[in-house]
Every structure is written in C-alpha cells, then in structure tokens.
C-alpha cells in the first residue's frame, strides 16, 4: 500500500491533467505551488493504466482534500496473466471521486501505481 497519496490531504488542488481512461500519468497541481505525479513506469511485459473514473473531477478542484485513500486488489486477468486493481478514493467538501487503475503483466513485473511530489523545474 502506498501511503504517499495521503500527502494530498489538506491541500487544495487547482489543476489536474491526465485523469482519463487509458491514461498512465496524472499530474496534480496544488494551490501552494506543489505538483504531484501518479503514474506507472512501464516496462516491456506489463501495462498499467487508468481503467475508470467515477465522479466529477471538478469536485477535487478548488476545495481542500479531506480524504485520500488507496486500496489494492490482486488476482488473475485473462489467460493466467497477473492482474492488479488499484483504487483511489478522494473526498472534498464538494464531493468525491473514485479512481481505478488496472495493471497486468506476465507476473514478473510490477503492476503498482506510484505517487510522488515532482520538482517544478
């Protein structure tokens, strides 16, 4: 489990880029000038992308993040392929948004979603 996502709690997001199905990078920009990146460093025999966005992305913009949680579910995809579903739940006073990433590989590669603060340069 990646507790880094909790760094967004208390921050006000002013811009989100890439939160769409089949994308593999999301950039969050906060009112205090920080940027955060949610992504997966793709390798040869794997795929990790956004599978579903449930809620209105605009509910996360302009209001402090009250809750940011991550949950992971592992299993098997089609044809005995390793699969991981990573769920994110975000809450503001305006509403909530649930984000689902889906990763699959031959079992030898990571299917995790990374979250980190990025340098603004």
Buried (B, 14 or more C-beta within 10 A) or exposed (E): EBEBBBBBBEBBBEEBEBBEEEBBEBBBBBEEEBBBBBBBEBEEEBBBBBBEBEBEBEBBBEBBBBEBBBEBEEEEBEEEBBBBBBBBBBBBEBEBBBBBBBBBBEEEBBBBBEBEEEEEE
